[in-house]
Amino acid sequence: MAKIEIYSSPFCGFCHAAKRLLTQKGASFTEIDVMKNPDRKAEMIQRAKGKRTVPQIFIDGAHIGGSDELHALDRRGGLDPLLNGA
């Protein structure tokens, strides 16, 4: 199974939507709450090439983007292979 990291905040609807999709897919993920851990926000910005909004999602170290990009990837049929390590 893929290693999934999602930088999020508790009041972010897009974060909830992304986590809901991953959960529906049966994927486990590590959530990094940038409100509880503000020092991790700088890490997120660096890893996401300057993106400052949450969520920022990484699968096996590759930057996927935010919720919109995750859902678009799923619609194109590209999410399941990544989640299964293909």
Biopython code that builds the backbone (N, CA, C, O; Angstrom):
import numpy as np
from Bio.PDB.StructureBuilder import StructureBuilder

atoms = [
    (1, "MET", "N", (0.837, -1.180, 0.000)),
    (1, "MET", "CA", (0.000, 0.000, 0.000)),
    (1, "MET", "C", (0.883, 1.244, 0.000)),
    (1, "MET", "O", (1.963, 1.252, 0.590)),
    (2, "ALA", "N", (0.423, 2.269, -0.652)),
    (2, "ALA", "CA", (1.188, 3.510, -0.793)),
    (2, "ALA", "C", (1.272, 4.268, 0.538)),
    (2, "ALA", "O", (0.397, 4.157, 1.397)),
    (3, "LYS", "N", (2.342, 5.032, 0.674)),
    (3, "LYS", "CA", (2.489, 5.925, 1.824)),
    (3, "LYS", "C", (1.857, 7.261, 1.438)),
    (3, "LYS", "O", (2.307, 7.924, 0.503)),
    (4, "ILE", "N", (0.813, 7.647, 2.166)),
    (4, "ILE", "CA", (0.077, 8.869, 1.857)),
    (4, "ILE", "C", (0.213, 9.834, 3.020)),
    (4, "ILE", "O", (0.000, 9.477, 4.179)),
    (5, "GLU", "N", (0.574, 11.074, 2.683)),
    (5, "GLU", "CA", (0.658, 12.148, 3.670)),
    (5, "GLU", "C", (-0.258, 13.270, 3.212)),
    (5, "GLU", "O", (-0.269, 13.641, 2.038)),
    (6, "ILE", "N", (-1.025, 13.804, 4.151)),
    (6, "ILE", "CA", (-1.910, 14.916, 3.822)),
    (6, "ILE", "C", (-1.740, 16.009, 4.875)),
    (6, "ILE", "O", (-1.986, 15.799, 6.063)),
    (7, "TYR", "N", (-1.316, 17.169, 4.409)),
    (7, "TYR", "CA", (-1.218, 18.342, 5.266)),
    (7, "TYR", "C", (-2.601, 18.979, 5.270)),
    (7, "TYR", "O", (-3.180, 19.219, 4.211)),
    (8, "SER", "N", (-3.125, 19.249, 6.449)),
    (8, "SER", "CA", (-4.507, 19.724, 6.545)),
    (8, "SER", "C", (-4.679, 20.668, 7.726)),
    (8, "SER", "O", (-3.753, 20.921, 8.497)),
    (9, "SER", "N", (-5.899, 21.179, 7.839)),
    (9, "SER", "CA", (-6.317, 21.906, 9.037)),
    (9, "SER", "C", (-7.745, 21.481, 9.340)),
    (9, "SER", "O", (-8.473, 21.071, 8.436)),
    (10, "PRO", "N", (-8.159, 21.573, 10.608)),
    (10, "PRO", "CA", (-9.444, 20.999, 11.004)),
    (10, "PRO", "C", (-10.676, 21.695, 10.419)),
    (10, "PRO", "O", (-11.736, 21.075, 10.334)),
    (11, "PHE", "N", (-10.571, 22.936, 10.022)),
    (11, "PHE", "CA", (-11.751, 23.663, 9.547)),
    (11, "PHE", "C", (-11.801, 23.781, 8.024)),
    (11, "PHE", "O", (-12.505, 24.637, 7.487)),
    (12, "CYS", "N", (-11.071, 22.942, 7.348)),
    (12, "CYS", "CA", (-10.929, 23.007, 5.893)),
    (12, "CYS", "C", (-11.847, 21.983, 5.227)),
    (12, "CYS", "O", (-11.635, 20.777, 5.352)),
    (13, "GLY", "N", (-12.864, 22.469, 4.523)),
    (13, "GLY", "CA", (-13.783, 21.582, 3.826)),
    (13, "GLY", "C", (-13.113, 20.762, 2.743)),
    (13, "GLY", "O", (-13.461, 19.600, 2.537)),
    (14, "PHE", "N", (-12.146, 21.362, 2.043)),
    (14, "PHE", "CA", (-11.421, 20.635, 1.004)),
    (14, "PHE", "C", (-10.590, 19.504, 1.616)),
    (14, "PHE", "O", (-10.444, 18.438, 1.018)),
    (15, "CYS", "N", (-10.053, 19.744, 2.805)),
    (15, "CYS", "CA", (-9.299, 18.700, 3.511)),
    (15, "CYS", "C", (-10.215, 17.524, 3.832)),
    (15, "CYS", "O", (-9.852, 16.365, 3.629)),
    (16, "HIS", "N", (-11.404, 17.838, 4.335)),
    (16, "HIS", "CA", (-12.365, 16.784, 4.675)),
    (16, "HIS", "C", (-12.761, 15.996, 3.435)),
    (16, "HIS", "O", (-12.888, 14.773, 3.496)),
    (17, "ALA", "N", (-12.958, 16.684, 2.303)),
    (17, "ALA", "CA", (-13.332, 16.006, 1.061)),
    (17, "ALA", "C", (-12.219, 15.071, 0.592)),
    (17, "ALA", "O", (-12.493, 13.950, 0.163)),
    (18, "ALA", "N", (-10.988, 15.515, 0.668)),
    (18, "ALA", "CA", (-9.855, 14.679, 0.252)),
    (18, "ALA", "C", (-9.721, 13.462, 1.160)),
    (18, "ALA", "O", (-9.519, 12.347, 0.680)),
    (19, "LYS", "N", (-9.832, 13.670, 2.459)),
    (19, "LYS", "CA", (-9.722, 12.559, 3.404)),
    (19, "LYS", "C", (-10.878, 11.576, 3.214)),
    (19, "LYS", "O", (-10.695, 10.364, 3.329)),
    (20, "ARG", "N", (-12.057, 12.101, 2.926)),
    (20, "ARG", "CA", (-13.223, 11.240, 2.692)),
    (20, "ARG", "C", (-12.989, 10.341, 1.469)),
    (20, "ARG", "O", (-13.284, 9.147, 1.514)),
    (21, "LEU", "N", (-12.463, 10.908, 0.384)),
    (21, "LEU", "CA", (-12.186, 10.114, -0.815)),
    (21, "LEU", "C", (-11.161, 9.024, -0.515)),
    (21, "LEU", "O", (-11.351, 7.869, -0.898)),
    (22, "LEU", "N", (-10.089, 9.384, 0.160)),
    (22, "LEU", "CA", (-9.066, 8.395, 0.485)),
    (22, "LEU", "C", (-9.621, 7.299, 1.383)),
    (22, "LEU", "O", (-9.298, 6.125, 1.204)),
    (23, "THR", "N", (-10.448, 7.675, 2.340)),
    (23, "THR", "CA", (-11.060, 6.696, 3.236)),
    (23, "THR", "C", (-12.000, 5.770, 2.472)),
    (23, "THR", "O", (-12.023, 4.565, 2.721)),
    (24, "GLN", "N", (-12.778, 6.327, 1.543)),
    (24, "GLN", "CA", (-13.669, 5.506, 0.717)),
    (24, "GLN", "C", (-12.883, 4.498, -0.119)),
    (24, "GLN", "O", (-13.372, 3.409, -0.417)),
    (25, "LYS", "N", (-11.672, 4.872, -0.490)),
    (25, "LYS", "CA", (-10.810, 3.983, -1.272)),
    (25, "LYS", "C", (-10.116, 2.944, -0.388)),
    (25, "LYS", "O", (-9.419, 2.064, -0.892)),
    (26, "GLY", "N", (-10.308, 3.047, 0.927)),
    (26, "GLY", "CA", (-9.666, 2.118, 1.847)),
    (26, "GLY", "C", (-8.210, 2.432, 2.104)),
    (26, "GLY", "O", (-7.471, 1.585, 2.606)),
    (27, "ALA", "N", (-7.787, 3.640, 1.765)),
    (27, "ALA", "CA", (-6.386, 4.037, 1.916)),
    (27, "ALA", "C", (-6.157, 4.617, 3.308)),
    (27, "ALA", "O", (-6.953, 5.417, 3.801)),
    (28, "SER", "N", (-5.075, 4.208, 3.923)),
    (28, "SER", "CA", (-4.690, 4.828, 5.189)),
    (28, "SER", "C", (-3.705, 5.948, 4.871)),
    (28, "SER", "O", (-2.958, 5.883, 3.895)),
    (29, "PHE", "N", (-3.723, 6.967, 5.709)),
    (29, "PHE", "CA", (-2.866, 8.126, 5.458)),
    (29, "PHE", "C", (-2.423, 8.731, 6.769)),
    (29, "PHE", "O", (-3.050, 8.546, 7.812)),
    (30, "THR", "N", (-1.327, 9.459, 6.688)),
    (30, "THR", "CA", (-0.827, 10.225, 7.821)),
    (30, "THR", "C", (-1.285, 11.655, 7.623)),
    (30, "THR", "O", (-1.022, 12.269, 6.589)),
    (31, "GLU", "N", (-1.974, 12.177, 8.626)),
    (31, "GLU", "CA", (-2.463, 13.546, 8.557)),
    (31, "GLU", "C", (-1.556, 14.446, 9.380)),
    (31, "GLU", "O", (-1.236, 14.146, 10.531)),
    (32, "ILE", "N", (-1.148, 15.549, 8.776)),
    (32, "ILE", "CA", (-0.300, 16.524, 9.455)),
    (32, "ILE", "C", (-1.116, 17.802, 9.588)),
    (32, "ILE", "O", (-1.343, 18.510, 8.607)),
    (33, "ASP", "N", (-1.549, 18.088, 10.796)),
    (33, "ASP", "CA", (-2.390, 19.255, 11.075)),
    (33, "ASP", "C", (-1.487, 20.481, 11.219)),
    (33, "ASP", "O", (-0.759, 20.609, 12.204)),
    (34, "VAL", "N", (-1.537, 21.380, 10.236)),
    (34, "VAL", "CA", (-0.645, 22.540, 10.251)),
    (34, "VAL", "C", (-1.103, 23.610, 11.244)),
    (34, "VAL", "O", (-0.354, 24.546, 11.521)),
    (35, "MET", "N", (-2.315, 23.489, 11.783)),
    (35, "MET", "CA", (-2.739, 24.417, 12.839)),
    (35, "MET", "C", (-2.158, 23.993, 14.179)),
    (35, "MET", "O", (-1.724, 24.838, 14.962)),
    (36, "LYS", "N", (-2.146, 22.697, 14.448)),
    (36, "LYS", "CA", (-1.565, 22.186, 15.698)),
    (36, "LYS", "C", (-0.045, 22.194, 15.645)),
    (36, "LYS", "O", (0.623, 22.324, 16.671)),
    (37, "ASN", "N", (0.496, 22.054, 14.432)),
    (37, "ASN", "CA", (1.950, 21.988, 14.237)),
    (37, "ASN", "C", (2.368, 23.037, 13.218)),
    (37, "ASN", "O", (2.721, 22.692, 12.091)),
    (38, "PRO", "N", (2.334, 24.328, 13.597)),
    (38, "PRO", "CA", (2.616, 25.381, 12.621)),
    (38, "PRO", "C", (4.007, 25.296, 12.008)),
    (38, "PRO", "O", (4.216, 25.776, 10.894)),
    (39, "ASP", "N", (4.961, 24.694, 12.711)),
    (39, "ASP", "CA", (6.306, 24.534, 12.137)),
    (39, "ASP", "C", (6.291, 23.607, 10.927)),
    (39, "ASP", "O", (7.189, 23.680, 10.088)),
    (40, "ARG", "N", (5.296, 22.743, 10.822)),
    (40, "ARG", "CA", (5.206, 21.827, 9.687)),
    (40, "ARG", "C", (4.671, 22.515, 8.432)),
    (40, "ARG", "O", (4.796, 21.977, 7.332)),
    (41, "LYS", "N", (4.073, 23.708, 8.588)),
    (41, "LYS", "CA", (3.554, 24.422, 7.421)),
    (41, "LYS", "C", (4.697, 24.820, 6.485)),
    (41, "LYS", "O", (4.563, 24.717, 5.265)),
    (42, "ALA", "N", (5.809, 25.271, 7.042)),
    (42, "ALA", "CA", (6.973, 25.624, 6.215)),
    (42, "ALA", "C", (7.475, 24.401, 5.455)),
    (42, "ALA", "O", (7.860, 24.500, 4.290)),
    (43, "GLU", "N", (7.467, 23.261, 6.113)),
    (43, "GLU", "CA", (7.850, 22.003, 5.465)),
    (43, "GLU", "C", (6.913, 21.706, 4.294)),
    (43, "GLU", "O", (7.361, 21.327, 3.211)),
    (44, "MET", "N", (5.606, 21.881, 4.520)),
    (44, "MET", "CA", (4.612, 21.654, 3.472)),
    (44, "MET", "C", (4.858, 22.571, 2.280)),
    (44, "MET", "O", (4.849, 22.122, 1.134)),
    (45, "ILE", "N", (5.075, 23.844, 2.547)),
    (45, "ILE", "CA", (5.288, 24.824, 1.480)),
    (45, "ILE", "C", (6.507, 24.452, 0.643)),
    (45, "ILE", "O", (6.484, 24.543, -0.584)),
    (46, "GLN", "N", (7.561, 24.036, 1.319)),
    (46, "GLN", "CA", (8.767, 23.630, 0.592)),
    (46, "GLN", "C", (8.502, 22.388, -0.254)),
    (46, "GLN", "O", (8.861, 22.353, -1.431)),
    (47, "ARG", "N", (7.883, 21.380, 0.329)),
    (47, "ARG", "CA", (7.622, 20.131, -0.401)),
    (47, "ARG", "C", (6.650, 20.343, -1.556)),
    (47, "ARG", "O", (6.746, 19.677, -2.587)),
    (48, "ALA", "N", (5.697, 21.290, -1.377)),
    (48, "ALA", "CA", (4.666, 21.538, -2.388)),
    (48, "ALA", "C", (5.081, 22.637, -3.359)),
    (48, "ALA", "O", (4.239, 23.200, -4.059)),
    (49, "LYS", "N", (6.366, 22.943, -3.403)),
    (49, "LYS", "CA", (6.904, 23.930, -4.361)),
    (49, "LYS", "C", (6.198, 25.281, -4.264)),
    (49, "LYS", "O", (5.837, 25.886, -5.273)),
    (50, "GLY", "N", (6.006, 25.747, -3.004)),
    (50, "GLY", "CA", (5.453, 27.077, -2.785)),
    (50, "GLY", "C", (3.954, 27.142, -2.541)),
    (50, "GLY", "O", (3.435, 28.205, -2.202)),
    (51, "LYS", "N", (3.259, 26.046, -2.704)),
    (51, "LYS", "CA", (1.808, 26.044, -2.438)),
    (51, "LYS", "C", (1.592, 26.230, -0.945)),
    (51, "LYS", "O", (2.243, 25.581, -0.126)),
    (52, "ARG", "N", (0.666, 27.126, -0.595)),
    (52, "ARG", "CA", (0.453, 27.479, 0.804)),
    (52, "ARG", "C", (-0.890, 27.026, 1.360)),
    (52, "ARG", "O", (-1.122, 27.102, 2.566)),
    (53, "THR", "N", (-1.771, 26.557, 0.488)),
    (53, "THR", "CA", (-3.105, 26.179, 0.933)),
    (53, "THR", "C", (-3.157, 24.700, 1.305)),
    (53, "THR", "O", (-2.371, 23.893, 0.810)),
    (54, "VAL", "N", (-4.084, 24.366, 2.173)),
    (54, "VAL", "CA", (-4.318, 22.968, 2.522)),
    (54, "VAL", "C", (-5.606, 22.519, 1.850)),
    (54, "VAL", "O", (-6.499, 23.333, 1.613)),
    (55, "PRO", "N", (-5.709, 21.245, 1.545)),
    (55, "PRO", "CA", (-4.712, 20.208, 1.785)),
    (55, "PRO", "C", (-3.622, 20.197, 0.718)),
    (55, "PRO", "O", (-3.809, 20.676, -0.400)),
    (56, "GLN", "N", (-2.505, 19.646, 1.093)),
    (56, "GLN", "CA", (-1.457, 19.280, 0.144)),
    (56, "GLN", "C", (-1.212, 17.799, 0.371)),
    (56, "GLN", "O", (-0.947, 17.364, 1.491)),
    (57, "ILE", "N", (-1.302, 17.039, -0.697)),
    (57, "ILE", "CA", (-1.309, 15.583, -0.604)),
    (57, "ILE", "C", (-0.091, 15.010, -1.331)),
    (57, "ILE", "O", (0.255, 15.429, -2.436)),
    (58, "PHE", "N", (0.537, 14.049, -0.680)),
    (58, "PHE", "CA", (1.708, 13.366, -1.230)),
    (58, "PHE", "C", (1.456, 11.868, -1.186)),
    (58, "PHE", "O", (1.032, 11.334, -0.161)),
    (59, "ILE", "N", (1.715, 11.194, -2.290)),
    (59, "ILE", "CA", (1.609, 9.737, -2.348)),
    (59, "ILE", "C", (2.973, 9.191, -2.738)),
    (59, "ILE", "O", (3.504, 9.489, -3.808)),
    (60, "ASP", "N", (3.523, 8.387, -1.845)),
    (60, "ASP", "CA", (4.884, 7.847, -2.022)),
    (60, "ASP", "C", (5.879, 8.956, -2.348)),
    (60, "ASP", "O", (6.758, 8.787, -3.194)),
    (61, "GLY", "N", (5.732, 10.089, -1.670)),
    (61, "GLY", "CA", (6.649, 11.206, -1.817)),
    (61, "GLY", "C", (6.353, 12.130, -2.981)),
    (61, "GLY", "O", (6.919, 13.220, -3.058)),
    (62, "ALA", "N", (5.478, 11.721, -3.889)),
    (62, "ALA", "CA", (5.142, 12.545, -5.051)),
    (62, "ALA", "C", (4.016, 13.507, -4.684)),
    (62, "ALA", "O", (3.017, 13.110, -4.085)),
    (63, "HIS", "N", (4.188, 14.764, -5.048)),
    (63, "HIS", "CA", (3.181, 15.771, -4.764)),
    (63, "HIS", "C", (2.005, 15.619, -5.717)),
    (63, "HIS", "O", (2.164, 15.728, -6.933)),
    (64, "ILE", "N", (0.835, 15.368, -5.166)),
    (64, "ILE", "CA", (-0.384, 15.217, -5.958)),
    (64, "ILE", "C", (-1.062, 16.569, -6.128)),
    (64, "ILE", "O", (-1.628, 16.855, -7.183)),
    (65, "GLY", "N", (-1.008, 17.395, -5.101)),
    (65, "GLY", "CA", (-1.684, 18.690, -5.099)),
    (65, "GLY", "C", (-2.724, 18.723, -3.998)),
    (65, "GLY", "O", (-2.556, 18.109, -2.945)),
    (66, "GLY", "N", (-3.802, 19.450, -4.257)),
    (66, "GLY", "CA", (-4.864, 19.591, -3.277)),
    (66, "GLY", "C", (-6.022, 18.656, -3.562)),
    (66, "GLY", "O", (-5.898, 17.692, -4.318)),
    (67, "SER", "N", (-7.143, 18.959, -2.946)),
    (67, "SER", "CA", (-8.342, 18.132, -3.085)),
    (67, "SER", "C", (-8.824, 18.075, -4.531)),
    (67, "SER", "O", (-9.181, 17.004, -5.021)),
    (68, "ASP", "N", (-8.838, 19.212, -5.214)),
    (68, "ASP", "CA", (-9.303, 19.232, -6.608)),
    (68, "ASP", "C", (-8.441, 18.327, -7.481)),
    (68, "ASP", "O", (-8.960, 17.581, -8.311)),
    (69, "GLU", "N", (-7.142, 18.391, -7.297)),
    (69, "GLU", "CA", (-6.233, 17.563, -8.091)),
    (69, "GLU", "C", (-6.405, 16.080, -7.754)),
    (69, "GLU", "O", (-6.343, 15.224, -8.637)),
    (70, "LEU", "N", (-6.623, 15.782, -6.462)),
    (70, "LEU", "CA", (-6.836, 14.394, -6.054)),
    (70, "LEU", "C", (-8.099, 13.828, -6.703)),
    (70, "LEU", "O", (-8.092, 12.714, -7.228)),
    (71, "HIS", "N", (-9.178, 14.604, -6.663)),
    (71, "HIS", "CA", (-10.435, 14.146, -7.258)),
    (71, "HIS", "C", (-10.322, 14.028, -8.793)),
    (71, "HIS", "O", (-10.878, 13.104, -9.387)),
    (72, "ALA", "N", (-9.608, 14.957, -9.422)),
    (72, "ALA", "CA", (-9.407, 14.886, -10.873)),
    (72, "ALA", "C", (-8.593, 13.638, -11.232)),
    (72, "ALA", "O", (-8.887, 12.964, -12.219)),
    (73, "LEU", "N", (-7.593, 13.343, -10.446)),
    (73, "LEU", "CA", (-6.781, 12.145, -10.661)),
    (73, "LEU", "C", (-7.649, 10.898, -10.568)),
    (73, "LEU", "O", (-7.498, 9.965, -11.356)),
    (74, "ASP", "N", (-8.561, 10.889, -9.598)),
    (74, "ASP", "CA", (-9.465, 9.754, -9.450)),
    (74, "ASP", "C", (-10.404, 9.628, -10.653)),
    (74, "ASP", "O", (-10.639, 8.525, -11.145)),
    (75, "ARG", "N", (-10.935, 10.749, -11.121)),
    (75, "ARG", "CA", (-11.840, 10.719, -12.286)),
    (75, "ARG", "C", (-11.139, 10.198, -13.538)),
    (75, "ARG", "O", (-11.763, 9.551, -14.380)),
    (76, "ARG", "N", (-9.836, 10.483, -13.658)),
    (76, "ARG", "CA", (-9.063, 10.010, -14.818)),
    (76, "ARG", "C", (-8.632, 8.545, -14.672)),
    (76, "ARG", "O", (-8.069, 7.959, -15.597)),
    (77, "GLY", "N", (-8.905, 7.967, -13.501)),
    (77, "GLY", "CA", (-8.509, 6.579, -13.275)),
    (77, "GLY", "C", (-7.077, 6.419, -12.810)),
    (77, "GLY", "O", (-6.545, 5.308, -12.813)),
    (78, "GLY", "N", (-6.442, 7.517, -12.408)),
    (78, "GLY", "CA", (-5.040, 7.450, -12.012)),
    (78, "GLY", "C", (-4.784, 7.278, -10.530)),
    (78, "GLY", "O", (-3.651, 7.020, -10.125)),
    (79, "LEU", "N", (-5.822, 7.416, -9.712)),
    (79, "LEU", "CA", (-5.602, 7.347, -8.261)),
    (79, "LEU", "C", (-5.418, 5.910, -7.779)),
    (79, "LEU", "O", (-4.491, 5.628, -7.020)),
    (80, "ASP", "N", (-6.282, 5.010, -8.207)),
    (80, "ASP", "CA", (-6.205, 3.622, -7.721)),
    (80, "ASP", "C", (-4.839, 2.981, -7.969)),
    (80, "ASP", "O", (-4.307, 2.334, -7.067)),
    (81, "PRO", "N", (-4.248, 3.137, -9.168)),
    (81, "PRO", "CA", (-2.916, 2.553, -9.361)),
    (81, "PRO", "C", (-1.873, 3.127, -8.391)),
    (81, "PRO", "O", (-1.002, 2.400, -7.914)),
    (82, "LEU", "N", (-1.965, 4.429, -8.102)),
    (82, "LEU", "CA", (-1.010, 5.020, -7.138)),
    (82, "LEU", "C", (-1.228, 4.456, -5.743)),
    (82, "LEU", "O", (-0.267, 4.169, -5.029)),
    (83, "LEU", "N", (-2.480, 4.297, -5.355)),
    (83, "LEU", "CA", (-2.780, 3.782, -4.018)),
    (83, "LEU", "C", (-2.333, 2.343, -3.865)),
    (83, "LEU", "O", (-1.988, 1.904, -2.768)),
    (84, "ASN", "N", (-2.340, 1.613, -4.961)),
    (84, "ASN", "CA", (-1.936, 0.204, -4.919)),
    (84, "ASN", "C", (-0.458, 0.005, -5.216)),
    (84, "ASN", "O", (0.012, -1.125, -5.357)),
    (85, "GLY", "N", (0.273, 1.119, -5.311)),
    (85, "GLY", "CA", (1.717, 1.032, -5.500)),
    (85, "GLY", "C", (2.145, 0.655, -6.903)),
    (85, "GLY", "O", (3.258, 0.171, -7.107)),
    (86, "ALA", "N", (1.269, 0.871, -7.868)),
    (86, "ALA", "CA", (1.616, 0.508, -9.262)),
    (86, "ALA", "C", (2.465, 1.579, -9.910)),
    (86, "ALA", "O", (2.848, 1.445, -11.072)),
]
sb = StructureBuilder()
sb.init_structure("model")
sb.init_model(0)
sb.init_chain("A")
sb.init_seg("    ")
for serial, (resi, resn, name, xyz) in enumerate(atoms, 1):
    if name == "N":
        sb.init_residue(resn, " ", resi, " ")
    sb.init_atom(name, np.array(xyz, "f"), 0.0, 1.0, " ", f" {name:<3s}", serial, name[0])
structure = sb.get_structure()
